[in-house]
């Protein structure tokens, strides 16, 4: 059969048109990993907890972290200062406890955790390190620092540039609990005190330095400070979305409640005591979502003498813990008192007369999904020694195996 010329022309034009167009690409899959995966390493952990910098490598945590915060430096006389000299940079580390298997020598100018952190950063070049100042028991000094924030910032810069560890830290974390509000002590520095402090730190440290600051989980404290203003000078704000409820007596009785719920649940003692409420409030106050980190506690809070299996049960007091009443590390609880239920997006456990609440890899995965859904900058953990030897919680937090 012979084809007519007009038909051949139509076929040719169709072929050319098909060759010139490409199929629409499938939309890219969203990245399951948070942009920031940060964790606190506590200075005192090298003592009773025996949690060393080496554990960050052997557990796999160092590979999953993007940022590590060393807690805590002190604020003394309104200036940045070393917390524990011995633990930080003087304690000799034996070969068996060293990141690279090499022991410290007496002549080494930098020993202790700082020397080990330098080795860790050499092995994991992607890892950024911040020196955190303050903390729950160390925040009183910020009130004096706020009177002369330029001098405070200059002192921090001088401390970071100390020749023994110069270049080790990529920036600072300000853990002020709480500016213009009450923690262990009450501060009245004004709503702009934190903003002025971070502005001076940015000037002193430069545009490339990392600066972060802790933010209360308690919604009632969030309007006491201009956190949106502070965010202009910080790389991120870490919302302490845990410890909403503890084991203190309220209404003359002890009552069980999860300390780190993601969302409200029927019977919650305070509707705003949730991660969702804290995040929503901060976003409404003008903190950019990409600068907000969601906090995850690697520990549980618990009661003893409980009368019921779920939250809201009465108890006789805080459950015993190795380092404090009513508090215990996750890796201990996961074995000793495993979860028996979930409520408000977090887990709880009833074992005998005790009742504990804590996050698990499964509930943390849900918090990661929530953070991604709100376009948050990432997550951080308080604190890394509470995790399992294989970094089970941090693995879930990182959003990747």
URDA-V213136 format. One record per helix or strand. SS is the DSSP state (helix for helix, strand for strand). FROM is the first residue (numbers start at 1). TO is the last residue. If there is no record, write none. Layout:
BEGIN
<<SS FROM TO> <SS FROM TO>>
END
This chain:
BEGIN
<<helix 5 20> <strand 36 42> <helix 43 46> <helix 53 58> <helix 61 64> <strand 67 76> <strand 79 81> <helix 85 90> <helix 95 97> <helix 112 123> <strand 128 134> <helix 141 160> <strand 171 175> <strand 182 182> <strand 186 186> <helix 193 205> <strand 210 215> <helix 219 224> <helix 227 231> <strand 236 239> <strand 250 250> <strand 253 255> <helix 275 284> <helix 289 291> <strand 292 297> <strand 299 304> <strand 314 315> <strand 317 318> <strand 327 329> <helix 330 336> <strand 341 343> <strand 346 351> <strand 354 358> <helix 361 373> <strand 378 382> <helix 384 386> <helix 392 398>>
END
